[in-house]
């Protein structure tokens, strides 16, 4: 039987540990298992986190192994090689597919029947690979996708307009990477068309501003990696948000990495699309209105992912 308040994180590097910290602070789960090839690393992270429990919601955090995932509602996979300066997410593909191939048979052997969330990069390709390797239903295999990229877009727009980023409704879709696209045609601030709101705030050079903001979002990871070597806080908060939607059965609309079944004319790949997310995973992939230019950009992004998938032996 699935325990809806239990989750596991596979991979206790910077990203995995930051996700554990974020989940702990939000009080999403009452039991959290940390799994890592380096057992002592997992033990150390569990000990360190556990010492903060008196100041948060009650939670049992411990180092474990794959049999402990049998009754988990959610398993989050962060294990994989890190993105190096100057390296794209897609450059990681060979190394991380092999790592994923060593992890998933352990989950299936344990009888894990919950939601599998892939965070390792390149997340879209690995989400597709995870579904193919595991054989789990597509709705139960999701990637963190462009949830973080969308947060970055809202943050940059909030700074540009001097308005609370939480009032901004905009989304990044496609690859979590260089071919991602911003859906400007549907962007708004609390129901007010984005361009109109920009003009209300004294901004009229829409095209140049959109391009500048898009480039800032797309290049965020590279900028951070150049400065500190890795990104982990932002993705940790994005993963915690997705986790909340799952465990609380929110039916939230989030741009997670999914396997479309003909939506937008796409299939046999994974990429980020607005989807209804709840306890059963991806309940529905939403086909939102796109401009002709956005539809073309999404097709280009999908083609790049298809090209990489074609090189895999799955």
C-alpha positions as CSV (number, residue, x, y, z in Angstrom):
1,X,0.0,0.0,0.0
2,X,1.3,3.5,-0.9
3,X,2.1,5.8,2.0
4,X,1.1,9.3,0.6
5,X,3.3,11.0,3.2
6,X,6.5,9.1,2.2
7,X,9.0,10.0,-0.5
8,X,12.6,9.0,-1.5
9,X,15.4,11.0,-3.1
10,X,17.9,9.0,-5.1
11,X,21.1,11.0,-5.3
12,X,22.4,13.1,-2.4
13,X,24.6,15.7,-4.1
14,X,23.9,19.4,-4.0
15,X,20.6,19.1,-5.8
16,X,19.3,16.1,-3.9
17,X,20.2,17.5,-0.5
18,X,18.7,20.9,-1.4
19,X,15.5,19.2,-2.4
20,X,15.4,17.3,0.9
21,X,15.9,20.6,2.8
22,X,13.1,22.3,0.8
23,X,10.7,19.4,1.3
24,X,11.5,19.4,5.0
25,X,10.8,23.1,5.4
26,X,7.5,22.8,3.6
27,X,6.3,19.9,5.7
28,X,5.1,18.0,2.6
29,X,6.1,14.5,3.9
30,X,6.3,12.8,7.2
31,X,9.0,10.3,6.0
32,X,11.9,10.9,3.7
33,X,14.4,8.3,2.5
34,X,17.8,9.4,1.2
35,X,19.5,6.9,-1.2
36,X,23.0,7.4,-2.6
37,X,25.8,5.2,-4.1
38,X,27.8,6.7,-1.2
39,X,25.9,5.4,1.8
40,X,27.9,7.5,4.3
41,X,27.0,10.6,2.3
42,X,23.3,9.8,2.6
43,X,23.7,9.1,6.3
44,X,25.5,12.4,6.8
45,X,22.8,14.4,5.0
46,X,20.0,12.6,6.9
47,X,21.7,13.4,10.2
48,X,22.3,17.0,9.4
49,X,18.7,17.5,8.2
50,X,17.3,15.6,11.2
51,X,18.9,18.0,13.7
52,X,16.6,20.7,12.4
53,X,13.4,18.7,12.9
54,X,12.6,20.4,16.2
55,X,12.1,23.7,14.3
56,X,10.0,22.3,11.4
57,X,7.1,19.8,10.9
58,X,7.7,16.4,12.3
59,X,9.6,14.2,9.8
60,X,11.5,11.0,9.9
61,X,14.6,11.4,7.6
62,X,17.0,8.5,7.2
63,X,19.4,6.9,4.8
64,X,18.0,3.9,3.1
65,X,18.1,1.6,0.1
66,X,15.8,0.7,-2.8
67,X,13.6,-1.7,-0.8
68,X,12.5,1.3,1.3
69,X,10.8,2.8,-1.8
70,X,8.2,0.0,-2.0
71,X,5.5,2.1,-0.4
72,X,6.7,5.6,-1.4
73,X,4.2,7.9,-3.0
74,X,7.0,9.7,-4.8
75,X,10.6,8.9,-5.8
76,X,12.8,11.8,-7.0
77,X,15.8,11.0,-9.0
78,X,18.6,13.5,-9.0
79,X,21.6,11.1,-9.4
80,X,23.8,11.9,-12.4
81,X,26.8,13.7,-13.6
82,X,26.9,17.5,-13.1
83,X,26.8,20.0,-15.9
84,X,30.2,21.6,-16.3
85,X,31.0,25.2,-17.4
86,X,30.5,25.5,-21.1
87,X,28.6,22.2,-21.3
88,X,25.0,22.0,-22.4
89,X,22.4,19.8,-20.7
90,X,22.3,17.6,-23.8
91,X,26.1,16.9,-23.5
92,X,25.3,14.9,-20.3
93,X,23.1,12.4,-22.1
94,X,25.4,9.4,-22.4
95,X,26.6,9.4,-18.9
96,X,23.2,10.0,-17.3
97,X,21.2,7.5,-19.3
98,X,23.7,4.9,-18.1
99,X,23.2,6.0,-14.5
100,X,19.5,5.9,-14.9
101,X,19.7,2.4,-16.3
102,X,21.4,1.3,-13.1
103,X,18.8,2.9,-10.8
104,X,15.4,2.0,-12.3
105,X,15.6,-1.8,-12.2
106,X,16.1,-1.5,-8.4
107,X,12.9,0.5,-8.1
108,X,10.9,-1.9,-10.2
109,X,12.3,-4.9,-8.2
110,X,11.3,-3.2,-5.0
111,X,7.7,-2.9,-6.2
112,X,7.6,0.9,-6.2
113,X,4.1,1.9,-7.5
114,X,4.1,5.7,-6.9
115,X,5.1,8.7,-9.0
116,X,8.6,8.8,-10.5
117,X,10.1,12.3,-10.9
118,X,13.2,12.8,-12.9
119,X,15.3,15.9,-12.1
120,X,18.7,14.9,-13.5
121,X,19.7,16.5,-16.8
122,X,19.0,16.5,-19.7
123,X,15.6,16.1,-18.0
124,X,13.4,15.7,-21.0
125,X,15.5,12.9,-22.6
126,X,15.9,11.2,-19.2
127,X,12.2,11.4,-18.5
128,X,11.6,9.6,-21.8
129,X,14.3,7.1,-21.1
130,X,13.0,6.5,-17.6
131,X,9.5,5.6,-18.9
132,X,11.0,3.3,-21.5
133,X,13.4,1.5,-19.1
134,X,10.9,1.2,-16.2
135,X,7.8,0.4,-18.2
136,X,5.7,2.5,-15.8
137,X,2.6,4.2,-17.3
138,X,3.5,7.5,-18.9
139,X,1.3,9.5,-16.4
140,X,3.4,8.2,-13.5
141,X,6.7,9.3,-15.0
142,X,7.3,13.1,-15.0
143,X,10.3,15.4,-15.2
144,X,10.9,18.6,-13.3
145,X,10.8,20.2,-16.8
146,X,10.5,24.0,-17.1
147,X,8.9,24.6,-13.7
148,X,12.2,26.4,-12.7
149,X,12.5,28.1,-16.1
150,X,9.0,29.4,-15.7
151,X,9.8,30.8,-12.2
152,X,12.8,32.5,-13.7
153,X,10.6,34.1,-16.4
154,X,8.2,35.3,-13.7
155,X,11.1,36.7,-11.6
156,X,12.6,38.6,-14.5
157,X,9.2,40.0,-15.6
158,X,8.5,41.0,-12.0
159,X,11.8,42.9,-11.9
160,X,11.1,44.5,-15.2
161,X,7.6,45.6,-14.3
162,X,8.2,46.2,-10.6
163,X,5.4,43.9,-9.7
164,X,5.0,40.8,-7.5
165,X,6.2,37.9,-9.6
166,X,3.3,35.8,-8.2
167,X,0.9,38.1,-10.0
168,X,2.4,37.2,-13.4
169,X,1.0,34.4,-15.5
170,X,3.5,33.2,-18.1
171,X,5.1,29.9,-19.0
172,X,8.2,28.4,-20.6
173,X,7.6,25.2,-22.6
174,X,9.6,22.8,-24.8
175,X,13.0,21.6,-23.9
176,X,14.4,22.4,-20.5
177,X,17.4,23.9,-22.3
178,X,18.6,26.0,-25.1
179,X,15.5,25.5,-27.4
180,X,12.9,26.3,-24.8
181,X,10.4,29.0,-25.6
182,X,8.3,31.6,-23.7
183,X,4.6,31.7,-24.5
184,X,4.4,35.4,-24.8
185,X,1.0,35.3,-26.6
186,X,-0.7,34.1,-23.4
187,X,1.2,36.0,-20.8
188,X,-0.6,38.4,-18.5
189,X,-0.5,40.1,-15.2
190,X,-3.5,39.2,-13.1
191,X,-5.6,39.0,-16.3
192,X,-4.2,42.1,-17.9
193,X,-2.5,41.5,-21.3
194,X,1.3,41.7,-20.8
195,X,2.0,44.3,-23.4
196,X,-0.8,46.5,-22.1
197,X,0.5,46.1,-18.5
198,X,4.0,47.0,-19.7
199,X,2.7,50.2,-21.2
200,X,0.9,51.0,-17.9
201,X,4.3,50.8,-16.3
202,X,6.0,52.9,-18.9
203,X,7.6,50.2,-21.1
204,X,6.9,50.4,-24.8
205,X,9.8,48.6,-26.5
206,X,8.1,45.2,-26.2
207,X,10.0,43.1,-28.7
208,X,13.5,44.0,-27.4
209,X,12.4,43.7,-23.8
210,X,10.9,40.2,-24.5
211,X,14.1,39.1,-26.2
212,X,16.3,40.4,-23.4
213,X,14.2,38.7,-20.7
214,X,14.0,35.4,-22.6
215,X,17.8,35.4,-23.1
216,X,18.3,36.1,-19.4
217,X,16.0,33.1,-18.5
218,X,17.6,30.8,-21.0
219,X,21.1,31.6,-19.9
220,X,20.4,31.6,-16.2
221,X,21.9,28.2,-15.5
222,X,25.1,29.0,-17.4
223,X,25.5,32.2,-15.5
224,X,25.1,30.5,-12.2
225,X,27.3,27.6,-13.1
226,X,30.1,30.0,-14.2
227,X,29.9,31.8,-10.9
228,X,29.4,29.0,-8.3
229,X,29.8,25.7,-10.2
230,X,26.3,24.3,-10.0
231,X,22.6,25.3,-9.6
232,X,20.6,23.7,-6.8
233,X,18.4,26.1,-4.7
234,X,16.1,27.1,-7.5
235,X,15.5,23.6,-8.7
236,X,15.0,22.4,-5.2
237,X,12.1,24.8,-4.7
238,X,10.6,23.9,-8.1
239,X,10.7,20.2,-7.2
240,X,9.1,20.9,-3.8
241,X,6.3,22.8,-5.6
242,X,5.7,19.8,-7.9
243,X,5.8,17.4,-5.0
244,X,3.2,19.5,-3.1
245,X,0.9,19.3,-6.1
246,X,1.3,15.5,-6.2
247,X,1.0,14.6,-2.5
248,X,-1.8,17.1,-1.8
249,X,-3.7,16.1,-5.0
250,X,-3.9,19.8,-6.0
251,X,-4.7,19.3,-9.7
252,X,-2.2,22.1,-10.3
253,X,-1.2,23.3,-13.8
254,X,2.5,23.1,-14.1
255,X,4.9,22.9,-17.1
256,X,6.4,19.5,-16.2
257,X,8.2,17.2,-18.6
258,X,5.7,14.7,-20.0
259,X,5.3,12.2,-22.7
260,X,2.6,13.7,-25.0
261,X,0.2,11.4,-26.8
262,X,-0.6,13.5,-29.9
263,X,-1.0,16.9,-28.1
264,X,0.5,19.6,-30.3
265,X,1.1,16.9,-32.9
266,X,3.8,15.4,-30.7
267,X,4.6,11.8,-29.6
268,X,7.5,9.5,-28.8
269,X,9.4,12.0,-26.7
270,X,9.2,14.0,-23.5
271,X,9.2,17.7,-23.1
272,X,7.7,20.4,-21.0
273,X,4.0,21.2,-21.5
274,X,1.4,22.7,-19.2
275,X,-0.2,19.8,-17.4
276,X,-2.7,19.1,-14.7
277,X,-0.7,17.4,-11.9
278,X,-2.2,15.5,-8.9
279,X,-1.8,12.4,-6.9
280,X,-2.0,10.1,-9.9
281,X,0.7,12.1,-11.7
282,X,-0.1,13.8,-15.0
283,X,-3.9,13.9,-15.3
284,X,-4.0,15.8,-18.5
285,X,-1.6,17.5,-20.9
286,X,-3.2,20.9,-21.8
287,X,-3.1,22.2,-25.4
288,X,-2.9,26.0,-24.8
289,X,-3.3,28.5,-27.6
290,X,0.1,29.3,-29.3
291,X,0.9,31.9,-32.0
292,X,2.2,30.5,-35.3
293,X,5.7,31.5,-34.3
294,X,5.4,29.8,-31.0
295,X,4.0,26.6,-32.6
296,X,7.0,26.6,-34.9
297,X,9.5,27.1,-32.1
298,X,7.9,24.2,-30.1
299,X,8.2,22.0,-33.2
300,X,11.9,22.9,-33.5
301,X,12.5,22.2,-29.8
302,X,10.8,18.8,-30.1
303,X,12.8,18.0,-33.2
304,X,16.1,18.6,-31.2
305,X,14.9,16.3,-28.5
306,X,13.8,13.7,-31.0
307,X,17.3,13.8,-32.6
308,X,18.9,13.0,-29.3
309,X,16.5,10.2,-28.4
310,X,17.2,8.6,-31.8
311,X,20.8,8.1,-30.6
312,X,19.8,6.1,-27.6
313,X,19.6,2.4,-27.4
314,X,16.3,2.0,-25.5
